[in-house]
Amino acid sequence: MPGSRSTPPNAGTKGSTGPRAALDALFAEATGNPLRRALWLDAVDQLLRPCLPPGVAAHARLANVRGDRLVFVVDAPVWHAKLRLATPELVDAARSVGLDVAGLSVKTTLQPVRPLPPATRTAPPMSAAGQSQLEAALALLRSDALDSAGGDRTTGRRRTRKVPTEPASGAS
């Protein structure tokens, strides 16, 4: 195809900077192998996900391909059993995508298999009475803070101490 490129223009230039250049540099060396492996496992996981039994997909994840075995991680014993029962179908699906596997291992963990989304909990709206009580409590706290710092509660100004004058010489 004329004009098609496998890399974006200026991607390999000497002066390129930014996240893309950092990723390219990482993948260019042997230190990028674990990252490459993780991306490959994620791609294989996405290919096998539709072949998982109903309900299991949310609780299972492909963790590794070790030798001739697929290694899955699940978050409860019930999913462990369901996944073991689906071994023949999963092995066939893995072979259909080009993997030379003969079996399946399943590990159970107590952690969620997929990271949970951050909680976006919002507080219920505060009533007018609650709002006024909160403001009164805050005003009290502020006035107590002024008092402990030597402030005047009525005016909000700081009080100054009078320095005692020295007695006149010769006074007894």
N, C-alpha and C positions, 0 to 999 in steps of 0.2 A: 504494500500500500504506500503510495507516494506521500511523503510528508509525515508519516507516523514515526514516532520515536518511543523507545522503551523507557527512556529517562527524560525527565523534563529538561528544557533548555537551561543551560548554565548550572546544572546540578553538580557537575564534576569540576567546576572551575576552581582555581586556587584560592580565590578570595571569598568563596561561599561560607557563610556562617549561619548560625541558628540551629534549631532543633533537627532539621533534616540533615545538615552536615554532620552533626554530632552522631546521629543514628548511622549514617553512612560510614563514618570512621569506626564506630563500634562494631558494625557488621563486617568490616574489612579485615579485622584481626581475629585470632583464635578466641579472644575473650568474649566474642559475641556468640559463641556456640551455645551456651546455656539459653540465651535469649532466643536464638533461632529454634532451638529444640522446644521451648515453651510455646512459641508461636505455631510451630508445626503441630504440637499436641492439641492446642486450642482449635486449629483447623480440622483435625481429625475428629475431635469431640463434636464440632458443629456438624460434621458429615454423619456421625453415628447417632446423634441426638434424635432424629426422626424415627430411628429403628427401636428406640427404647420403649418398653411397655407403657401404657397410659398411666400418668401420674408419677412415674419414676423420674422423668426428665428434670423436674424441679429439684430432685433430691439426690441426683447422681452426677458425677463428673468423671471424665476420663483423666486419670492421673498419670499414666505411663503406658508405654508399650515395651515390655521387658522380655526380650527373647521372642518366643512365640506365644506370649500371653498378653491380653489386654488387662490393664489394672484400673479398676474403677474405685472411686471413693463415694460412699453414701453416708447420709447423716442419721440413719436409724436402722435397727435390725430388720424391720419389716421390708425396707427397700433392698436390703442385702438379699433377703430370700427371693423377692420378686425378680431381681436382676440375675440371680443364679438360675432361676427357672427359664430365663430368656437367653441363656448362653448360646444355644445353637443358632438362633436368629441373629444375634450380635456377631458371632464368629463369621457367619455367612455374609453379613453386611460389611464387616471389616475386610473380608477377602474380596468383595466386589469393588472396594475402593483401592485395592492394590496392596493391602497388608497381608503378610504371610503369617497368620496366627492360627493356633490350634485350640486355645482355651481362654478362660477368663478367670481373673482373681478379683475379689471384692473385699475392700477394707471398709470398716465402719469407723466413723469419727464422731465426736461429740460436738464439733464445730459445724456451723452451717456450711454447706458445700459452695454456695454462692454468697458473696458479700451482701449483707443487708443494706438497703438504701438508707441514707441518713434520715433520722427521725425528724419530721417537720411538724412537731406538735406545737399547736398554738394554744395559748391560755384562753379560757372563755372570757367574754367581755365582762368588765367589772361594772357593777351597779353604781349608781350615783352615790348611794350611802357609803358603799365600800370605798369609792374614790375619795370622798370627803374625809373619811376616817384615816385613810392612808396619808392624805395631805396633812392632817392634824398630827399624826404620829411623826411624819418627817419634820414638821415645824418644831415639835418638841425635841426631837433629836438634835436639830440644828441649834436650838437655844441652849440645850445642855452642853453642847460642844463649845459654844461661846462662853458659857459660865466657867467651864473648866479651864478655858484659855484666858480667863480674866476679863471677859467682856461684860458689858452692861446689858441685862435682859431687856430692859425697856427701850433703850435707844439703839442697841446693836453696836455701840462704840466700845472700844476697849477702855478700861479704867486705868489710870496711871497712879502709881504709888507716889506719895510725897516722900521725898528724901529728908530725913531729919537733919536739922541744922545743928552745927556744932555749938556747944555752949560757949559763951564768951569766956575769954581767959580771965582767970581770977574768981570766977563764980565757984561756989562750993556746993 
